[in-house]
């Protein structure tokens, strides 16, 4: 309370929407951390980046493989610039992500674009649990949504879509349960089952794309094909965010068609 006194609040169910280090998940005993299913990232906001064209840029560079370097344009000539890698790969290769970011910005392809860029404020870093770990997100008296439920896409690192979806499913499930006057553990589990029924295939496809990125020569072939073909560019770009396009990643025929295109 404002005066410093403590007060207890009781509820039939607690919705944990408290992020990647969720206290609710820890108190419920379902929090887990796996370096092979955790993305570590660092980013900064830079002013004066040259060559911004209003589109999101994702670059696969030797300095940050397996992972990617991004440039996200903002307003007034600023850009969100960062790099992300799997924590397990970062630890195995003894990488310092701040140094990796600096190396990416100095890469011969980008050095001129950042020659006059100025960092606004400080760099920020964080670790994000990926949905490929499939963390438990419900139990007796609680459900987890968003990053607290480890729902970040294992390929793109994007978590807003699945976070909003999980909130929508949780709200509908718990509202229905509340009408009966009791939110049981079974109803909380119903939320988790409905959520994963909706996202499981998508997560599997994204995980397949992530693993593809660990094979440099395959990635080089894909990027080489994309440079020459608008169709391939569109398909690969769609895989970052489009659910149907991602499904092709786990189809061996798609890889064959890509090699022959």
N, C-alpha and C positions, 0 to 999 in steps of 0.2 A: 504494500500500500504506500501512498505518498509519504506517510509519516514514518515509514520504516518498519511497521508491524507486519507480521506474516498472516496470511489468511488462506485457508484451504478452500478449494473449489472442487466439487464432485460432479461427475458426468457419467453417463452410460457408456460413452465412447470418446476417445481422444483421437483427433486427426493430426498425425504428425506431418506438418508441412514445413519442417525446420531445417531443411537443407542436407547437404552431403554428410555432415557430421552429426546428424539427428540425435538429439537427446532422448526423444521418444523411442527411437529404435534401440538406443543403448539401455534405457530403463526397461524396455520390453524383452531384452535379451536376444534380439535378432540382428544387432549390428555386426557386420563383418567387413573385413578389408582384405582384398586380394590384389597384389601388385599386377597380376596378369590381366586383371579386369578393372584397372584404375587408370585414368588419364591424368597426367600431370601437365599443367599448362602455365605459361607466363605471358602477360600482355601489357602493352603500354599504349597511351594515346599520344600520337605524334602530329605535329603541325608542320606543314611545308613538305609533305611527301609529294613527289612529282609523279605525273602520269596517272592520276586517279581519274577513272572514267565513269564512276557511279555504279560500278558493278563489284560484287564480292569476288575476291581473288583467293584461291587456294592453290598453293604451290608445293610440290613434292621435291624436296631438295636433298642432296646427299648429306648435308649437315644435320638434318633432322629426321632422317629415315630410321625406323619406320614411324612416320608421323607426318605432320604437315605444317607449313608456314602460311599464315594468313594475313591479308590486308583487307580490312572492311572499311570502306569510305564512310565518313560521317559528314556533318554539316561544316560549312566554313573552312573547307580545305583540310580538315583533320581526318585522321584514320586510326582505327583500332588495329594495332599490329601485334601479332603474337605467334607463338609456336606451341604445339602440343605433341606429346609422345606418351606411349604406354609407360607406366611407372616401372614395370619389370624390365623393359628394354633400356630405359634411362639408367636404372641402377646397374644393370649388367655391363653397360658400356661406360659407366661412371661419368655420365653427362651432367653438366651444370646447365640448366635450361636458360638462365640469363645469358650465359656465354653462347649457347646454341642460337638464341635469338640474335645476338650481335653478329655471329658468323653468317646467319641467313641474310641479314640486312647488308652485309659487306660482300655477299656473293656477287660475282661479276655481272650477273643479270640484274642486280638491284642496287649496286653501289651508287650509281649516279642518281637514282630515284631518292635515296636517303641522304645524299651529300649535304643538303641544307636542312634536313628535318630536325626538329627540336622536340624532345620528350616533354609532355605536359604533365607535371606531377611526378609520381613515382610508378615504377613497374608493380604490377600485382601478380601474385601467383596463387595457385590453388590445385587441389586434387579432386577429381570427380569420379565417383563409382559408376561403372558402366553397366548397362542392362544385361550384358552377356553373362554377368555373374548370377543373375536371377535370385536376388536377395528376397527372403520372406518379407512380405509387407502387410501382414494382418495377423490378428490373434485375439485373445480374450480382452475386449475393451479397447482395442486400438486398430487403426489402419494408417498406413504411410502412403504419401503421395509425392510426386515429383522426385527431386534429388534424394529426398529422405528414403524413397523406395528404390533407389538405384535404377533409374529409368532412362539414363542418358544413352543416346544412340552410339553404339560402339564404333561406327565408321565416321560419322560427321562430327560427333561430339556435341550435337544439338540436343537440348533437353526440354525446351519450352513446349513443343508439340505433345510429347508423351506426358509432360507434367500437367498440361491442361486437360488432356484426355483422362488421366487418372483422377483428377479432381472432379470431373464431370461424372465419371462412373461411381466414385465414392459418394458423391452427393445424392445421386439417384438411388443407390443401394441403401444408404443409411436413412434417407428420407422415407423410403418404403418400410424399413424396419421400425422406424420411430412411430409410425402410425399404429403399430401393434403395442406400443408402450414399452417395448424391451428390445434392445440391440444385443443380440446374442453373438457368441463367438462364431457360430455357424454363418450368421449374416455377414460378419466381417470377412470371413473366408469367401463368401459369395462374391464380394468385391474383388478380391485377389484373383479368383478364377475368371471372372468376367474381364478383368483388365488383361490378363495374360492370354486369354483366348483372342483378344483383339490385337495385341502387339507381338505375339510370339513369333509368327512367321516373318514379320518385318525385322525383328531383332536378329533372327537367324541369318537373314539375307545380309544385313549390315555387318554382322560378325564375319561372314564369308568375305565381304569386301575388305574388311580390315586385314584379314589374313592374306588376301591377295596383295595388299600393299607391302607385306613383308618380303615379297619375292621381287627384288628390284628389276630383273630382266623382263618379267611379265608386265610390271608397271611401265617400264620404258617402252615396251611394244605398244601397250594401250595408249600412252601419251603420243607416241609416234604416229599411230593410226589417227588419233584425234586431230593432230595438226593437219592431216591431209583430207580428212573427211568430216563434213558438217554433220552427217548422220551419226557418226561415232561420237563426235563432240556432244551432240544433244543427248545421246544415250548415257554417256558417262556423267555429264552434268546432272541429268535427271536422277541418277543413282544417289546423289548426295541427299536429296530431300523427297523424291517421289517413291511412294511405297511400291507401286506396280513395277517401276523400273528396277528397283533394288532386287526384286525376285530373280531377275536374270543372272545376278551374280553367282547364285548357287547352281545354275544350270550349265553343265559341261558343254552343251551345244553352243551357248553364247560365247564361251571362250574360243571355241573352234571357229565360229563365224567371225569373231573379232580378228583372229590371226589370218583368216583368209580374205578379209575385206580389203 
